[in-house]
Amino acid sequence: MYTISPFSLEVITCCPKVSQKKKVDVAGASLDFTCAVDMSRSLPKYLSFKWFKKVNGTYLEIPDEQTYRKSGDTSVLMIKNVQPTPPNGTLYKCQMDYRGKIRSDYSHLVVFSG
């Protein structure tokens, strides 16, 4: 869904999408989650991303050192040397903020011991 600003042809971007909604891997692997938004006719300078990991029912922000901005419309979460997760896995959240409009998408990671 897009809204058009009455002052320009800018389209307010909406709704990030995380690629690979669920990843299953073995301990020790390194992996990435990619979060992207459609920036056609939007201004990348107003877009920011944050990543979160759900721990004990609370979303904790992931440090910037574990993420990078691949392009104006894409953010990547890098997880190195993953450790086994609880049986039901771990939930990650990509949150985008565009001019104060915040939207999120989620991905699920399950890691086995070997």
N, CA, C and O of each residue as an XYZ file, in Angstrom:
456
protein
N       0.842     -1.169      0.000
C       0.000      0.000      0.000
C       0.889      1.235      0.000
O       1.865      1.299      0.748
N       0.565      2.195     -0.817
C       1.341      3.417     -0.930
C       0.417      4.609     -0.750
O      -0.761      4.556     -1.102
N       0.963      5.682     -0.199
C       0.242      6.938     -0.171
C       1.089      7.959     -0.901
O       2.318      7.917     -0.834
N       0.447      8.863     -1.588
C       1.160      9.864     -2.358
C       1.107     11.184     -1.614
O       0.039     11.661     -1.234
N       2.276     11.761     -1.415
C       2.368     13.049     -0.759
C       1.751     14.107     -1.663
O       2.025     14.114     -2.864
N       0.922     15.005     -1.121
C       0.295     16.025     -1.966
C       1.296     17.064     -2.469
O       0.961     17.856     -3.351
N       2.526     17.079     -1.926
C       3.498     18.104     -2.292
C       4.493     17.652     -3.351
O       5.254     18.474     -3.862
N       4.507     16.374     -3.690
C       5.455     15.878     -4.679
C       4.957     14.557     -5.241
O       3.859     14.098     -4.927
N       5.783     13.965     -6.070
C       5.450     12.659     -6.622
C       6.039     11.534     -5.792
O       6.064     10.379     -6.218
N       6.509     11.878     -4.612
C       7.082     10.870     -3.731
C       6.004      9.892     -3.284
O       4.895     10.279     -2.917
N       6.364      8.614     -3.329
C       5.482      7.567     -2.842
C       6.041      7.111     -1.500
O       7.204      6.714     -1.418
N       5.230      7.164     -0.454
C       5.672      6.734      0.871
C       5.779      5.218      0.858
O       4.796      4.507      0.652
N       6.986      4.747      1.080
C       7.244      3.314      0.974
C       6.592      2.547      2.123
O       6.367      3.093      3.203
N       6.298      1.288      1.873
C       5.617      0.472      2.877
C       6.127     -0.958      2.842
O       6.548     -1.468      1.804
N       6.079     -1.554      3.943
C       6.065     -3.001      4.091
C       7.334     -3.730      3.654
O       7.449     -4.141      2.500
N       8.276     -3.889      4.567
C       9.492     -4.652      4.253
C       9.171     -6.125      4.072
O       8.182     -6.632      4.602
N      10.016     -6.795      3.321
C       9.886     -8.243      3.110
C      11.227     -8.887      3.417
O      12.247     -8.511      2.839
N      11.230     -9.861      4.327
C      12.440    -10.608      4.635
C      12.455    -11.845      3.759
O      11.494    -12.615      3.732
N      13.572    -12.031      3.032
C      13.670    -13.229      2.201
C      13.945    -14.431      3.084
O      14.568    -14.311      4.139
N      13.492    -15.550      2.661
C      13.549    -16.802      3.406
C      12.940    -16.644      4.789
O      13.631    -16.343      5.763
N      11.656    -16.849      4.852
C      10.903    -16.698      6.098
C      11.382    -17.648      7.183
O      11.265    -17.343      8.370
N      11.924    -18.801      6.788
C      12.416    -19.756      7.778
C      13.707    -20.364      7.249
O      13.782    -20.806      6.103
N      14.720    -20.378      8.109
C      15.986    -21.020      7.756
C      16.282    -22.086      8.791
O      16.085    -21.887      9.990
N      16.757    -23.218      8.307
C      17.170    -24.310      9.176
C      18.622    -24.598      8.833
O      18.964    -24.765      7.662
N      19.472    -24.658      9.838
C      20.891    -24.867      9.595
C      21.497    -25.636     10.756
O      20.812    -25.946     11.731
N      22.785    -25.943     10.647
C      23.499    -26.642     11.714
C      24.413    -25.659     12.424
O      24.834    -24.658     11.844
N      24.717    -25.949     13.683
C      25.572    -25.084     14.486
C      26.911    -24.869     13.799
O      27.463    -25.775     13.174
N      27.422    -23.645     13.928
C      28.703    -23.293     13.337
C      28.593    -22.632     11.979
O      29.560    -22.032     11.510
N      27.453    -22.725     11.344
C      27.267    -22.122     10.022
C      27.164    -20.604     10.141
O      26.913    -20.070     11.221
N      27.358    -19.927      9.032
C      27.118    -18.490      8.935
C      26.007    -18.291      7.922
O      25.942    -18.996      6.915
N      25.135    -17.331      8.188
C      24.014    -17.111      7.283
C      23.574    -15.661      7.317
O      23.943    -14.897      8.209
N      22.782    -15.304      6.331
C      22.262    -13.940      6.206
C      20.751    -13.970      6.044
O      20.191    -14.902      5.466
N      20.102    -12.935      6.562
C      18.709    -12.643      6.260
C      18.708    -11.307      5.528
O      19.411    -10.379      5.929
N      17.930    -11.204      4.463
C      17.851     -9.961      3.695
C      16.460     -9.378      3.824
O      15.460    -10.083      3.691
N      16.408     -8.076      4.085
C      15.150     -7.354      4.232
C      15.126     -6.257      3.162
O      16.060     -5.460      3.073
N      14.077     -6.213      2.362
C      14.005     -5.235      1.274
C      12.639     -4.565      1.236
O      11.630     -5.136      1.649
N      12.635     -3.338      0.728
C      11.396     -2.596      0.504
C      11.391     -2.089     -0.932
O      12.446     -1.962     -1.553
N      10.225     -1.804     -1.447
C      10.084     -1.233     -2.779
C      10.255      0.277     -2.661
O       9.412      0.960     -2.079
N      11.335      0.786     -3.209
C      11.639      2.215     -3.086
C      11.321      3.003     -4.354
O      11.762      4.144     -4.493
N      10.570      2.420     -5.271
C      10.271      3.176     -6.486
C       9.538      4.459     -6.104
O       8.520      4.437     -5.412
N      10.081      5.561     -6.571
C       9.529      6.896     -6.329
C       9.519      7.274     -4.841
O       8.699      8.079     -4.401
N      10.442      6.681     -4.078
C      10.638      7.054     -2.680
C      12.059      7.571     -2.532
O      12.883      7.391     -3.429
N      12.349      8.204     -1.422
C      13.661      8.800     -1.197
C      14.441      7.989     -0.165
O      14.089      8.013      1.014
N      15.502      7.264     -0.577
C      16.248      6.404      0.337
C      16.796      7.124      1.565
O      16.995      6.492      2.603
N      17.043      8.428      1.474
C      17.611      9.133      2.631
C      16.664      9.154      3.825
O      17.104      9.399      4.949
N      15.377      8.903      3.609
C      14.405      8.880      4.704
C      14.143      7.476      5.243
O      13.343      7.303      6.163
N      14.814      6.475      4.675
C      14.582      5.088      5.064
C      15.670      4.620      6.026
O      16.859      4.829      5.783
N      15.252      3.987      7.117
C      16.223      3.355      8.013
C      15.721      1.956      8.374
O      14.521      1.681      8.371
N      16.671      1.094      8.682
C      16.375     -0.284      9.066
C      16.939     -0.554     10.458
O      17.960      0.014     10.846
N      16.267     -1.422     11.199
C      16.781     -1.978     12.450
C      16.418     -3.457     12.454
O      15.381     -3.854     11.924
N      17.273     -4.257     13.049
C      17.013     -5.681     13.211
C      16.890     -5.994     14.701
O      17.559     -5.384     15.534
N      16.021     -6.955     15.019
C      15.783     -7.362     16.396
C      15.759     -8.889     16.487
O      15.418     -9.579     15.527
N      16.129     -9.400     17.667
C      16.066    -10.828     17.957
C      15.166    -11.000     19.175
O      15.312    -10.289     20.169
N      14.235    -11.946     19.093
C      13.330    -12.186     20.213
C      14.025    -13.079     21.239
O      14.435    -14.201     20.942
N      14.146    -12.544     22.459
C      14.789    -13.262     23.559
C      13.887    -13.164     24.782
O      13.602    -12.068     25.265
N      13.442    -14.311     25.278
C      12.562    -14.354     26.457
C      11.348    -13.434     26.318
O      10.990    -12.728     27.260
N      10.726    -13.442     25.155
C       9.503    -12.675     24.936
C       9.703    -11.206     24.617
O       8.725    -10.483     24.424
N      10.950    -10.744     24.557
C      11.248     -9.340     24.282
C      12.141     -9.233     23.049
O      13.043    -10.048     22.857
N      11.884     -8.225     22.213
C      12.737     -8.012     21.052
C      13.910     -7.121     21.437
O      13.726     -5.982     21.867
N      15.124     -7.656     21.276
C      16.342     -6.923     21.573
C      16.972     -6.464     20.260
O      17.093     -7.245     19.316
N      17.373     -5.186     20.205
C      17.973     -4.655     18.988
C      19.334     -5.294     18.749
O      20.134     -5.449     19.672
N      19.580     -5.656     17.510
C      20.855     -6.258     17.109
C      21.823     -5.133     16.769
O      21.453     -4.195     16.062
N      23.069     -5.212     17.266
C      24.049     -4.151     17.001
C      24.290     -3.950     15.502
O      24.223     -4.892     14.712
N      24.570     -2.706     15.138
C      24.818     -2.359     13.737
C      25.968     -3.157     13.130
O      25.998     -3.353     11.915
N      26.910     -3.618     13.940
C      28.050     -4.376     13.425
C      27.615     -5.687     12.768
O      28.365     -6.255     11.973
N      26.420     -6.172     13.089
C      25.928     -7.422     12.514
C      25.016     -7.191     11.312
O      24.445     -8.139     10.774
N      24.879     -5.941     10.893
C      24.004     -5.627      9.759
C      24.755     -4.717      8.795
O      25.736     -4.069      9.162
N      24.276     -4.682      7.558
C      24.788     -3.683      6.632
C      23.712     -3.331      5.614
O      22.824     -4.130      5.318
N      23.814     -2.131      5.095
C      22.876     -1.626      4.097
C      23.430     -2.005      2.735
O      24.391     -1.405      2.254
N      22.815     -3.004      2.119
C      23.302     -3.520      0.837
C      23.085     -2.502     -0.276
O      23.924     -2.351     -1.164
N      21.977     -1.821     -0.221
C      21.650     -0.774     -1.190
C      20.674      0.164     -0.492
O      20.393     -0.006      0.694
N      20.162      1.143     -1.210
C      19.230      2.083     -0.609
C      17.974      1.433     -0.077
O      17.327      1.974      0.819
N      17.614      0.269     -0.622
C      16.345     -0.358     -0.258
C      16.486     -1.724      0.412
O      15.494     -2.434      0.576
N      17.715     -2.102      0.802
C      17.946     -3.438      1.326
C      18.895     -3.408      2.522
O      19.907     -2.706      2.507
N      18.555     -4.178      3.557
C      19.413     -4.345      4.720
C      19.649     -5.839      4.928
O      18.753     -6.656      4.715
N      20.861     -6.182      5.345
C      21.220     -7.586      5.544
C      21.659     -7.798      6.992
O      22.472     -7.043      7.525
N      21.110     -8.834      7.614
C      21.527     -9.274      8.936
C      22.479    -10.444      8.738
O      22.129    -11.433      8.095
N      23.696    -10.330      9.295
C      24.705    -11.383      9.166
C      24.844    -12.096     10.510
O      25.078    -11.464     11.540
N      24.698    -13.399     10.485
C      24.859    -14.189     11.698
C      25.992    -15.174     11.447
O      25.893    -16.031     10.569
N      27.063    -15.051     12.217
C      28.226    -15.918     12.062
C      28.264    -16.931     13.198
O      27.904    -16.629     14.336
N      28.708    -18.140     12.864
C      28.874    -19.198     13.855
C      27.609    -19.373     14.701
O      27.650    -19.250     15.926
N      26.492    -19.659     14.040
C      25.220    -19.792     14.758
C      25.289    -20.934     15.765
O      25.952    -21.949     15.551
N      24.589    -20.730     16.851
C      24.541    -21.718     17.917
C      23.151    -22.365     17.930
O      22.186    -21.772     17.447
N      23.048    -23.579     18.483
C      21.739    -24.241     18.517
C      20.670    -23.357     19.171
O      20.923    -22.686     20.171
N      19.501    -23.376     18.594
C      18.365    -22.611     19.111
C      17.486    -23.528     19.953
O      17.651    -24.747     19.930
N      16.559    -22.942     20.691
C      15.544    -23.793     21.335
C      14.808    -24.590     20.244
O      14.859    -24.214     19.073
N      14.140    -25.664     20.605
C      13.468    -26.497     19.595
C      12.531    -25.729     18.659
O      12.404    -26.081     17.486
N      11.878    -24.690     19.168
C      10.954    -23.934     18.317
C      11.650    -22.810     17.547
O      10.999    -22.076     16.803
N      12.976    -22.671     17.722
C      13.743    -21.698     16.958
C      13.770    -20.313     17.578
O      13.296    -20.105     18.694
N      14.334    -19.366     16.834
C      14.465    -17.979     17.256
C      13.824    -17.084     16.207
O      13.975    -17.324     15.009
N      13.117    -16.064     16.644
C      12.442    -15.135     15.741
C      13.282    -13.866     15.591
O      13.764    -13.306     16.575
N      13.448    -13.423     14.343
C      14.139    -12.168     14.034
C      13.151    -11.223     13.377
O      12.249    -11.644     12.653
N      13.338     -9.929     13.645
C      12.435     -8.917     13.082
C      13.257     -7.859     12.353
O      14.232     -7.331     12.888
N      12.847     -7.559     11.123
C      13.396     -6.435     10.377
C      12.368     -5.315     10.476
O      11.198     -5.498     10.139
N      12.816     -4.165     10.940
C      11.907     -3.019     11.075
C      12.409     -1.881     10.206
O      13.574     -1.493     10.296
N      11.538     -1.345      9.370
C      11.887     -0.181      8.572
C      11.129      1.024      9.079
O      10.002      0.916      9.563
N      11.763      2.167      8.960
C      11.139      3.430      9.331
C      11.300      4.359      8.138
O      12.418      4.651      7.715
N      10.191      4.816      7.605
C      10.222      5.758      6.491
C       9.377      6.962      6.877
O       8.149      6.891      6.915
N      10.049      8.059      7.159
C       9.380      9.296      7.554
C       8.400      9.075      8.707
O       7.293      9.612      8.706
N       8.819      8.284      9.679
C       7.995      8.041     10.866
C       6.993      6.917     10.722
O       6.319      6.569     11.692
N       6.876      6.340      9.540
C       5.975      5.212      9.323
C       6.791      3.932      9.530
O       7.702      3.637      8.758
N       6.455      3.182     10.576
C       7.230      2.000     10.946
C       6.458      0.736     10.571
O       5.276      0.588     10.882
N       7.161     -0.164      9.899
C       6.594     -1.456      9.508
C       7.643     -2.529      9.753
O       8.841     -2.247      9.742
N       7.188     -3.775      9.977
C       8.106     -4.869     10.278
C       7.737     -6.129      9.517
O       6.601     -6.307      9.076
N       8.735     -7.003      9.375
C       8.530     -8.347      8.842
C       9.425     -9.276      9.663
O      10.393     -8.825     10.276
N       9.109    -10.551      9.677
C       9.738    -11.497     10.588
C      10.313    -12.693      9.836
O       9.858    -13.056      8.751
N      11.335    -13.295     10.456
C      11.922    -14.528      9.937
C      12.242    -15.423     11.122
O      12.455    -14.951     12.239
N      12.271    -16.703     10.861
C      12.411    -17.705     11.899
C      13.663    -18.532     11.608
O      13.852    -18.986     10.480
N      14.511    -18.731     12.602
C      15.739    -19.509     12.447
C      15.719    -20.685     13.400
O      15.462    -20.534     14.594
N      15.998    -21.869     12.850
C      16.138    -23.088     13.658
C      17.535    -23.630     13.390
O      17.909    -23.859     12.240
N      18.308    -23.834     14.460
C      19.667    -24.356     14.327
C      19.785    -25.628     15.160
O      19.460    -25.654     16.347
N      20.266    -26.688     14.493
C      20.486    -27.969     15.159
C      21.947    -28.110     15.548
O      22.813    -27.471     14.951
N      22.226    -28.937     16.537
C      23.584    -29.075     17.052
C      24.511    -29.823     16.110
O      25.726    -29.768     16.301
N      24.015    -30.496     15.134
C      24.963    -31.172     14.245
C      24.358    -32.274     13.536
O      25.027    -32.943     12.749
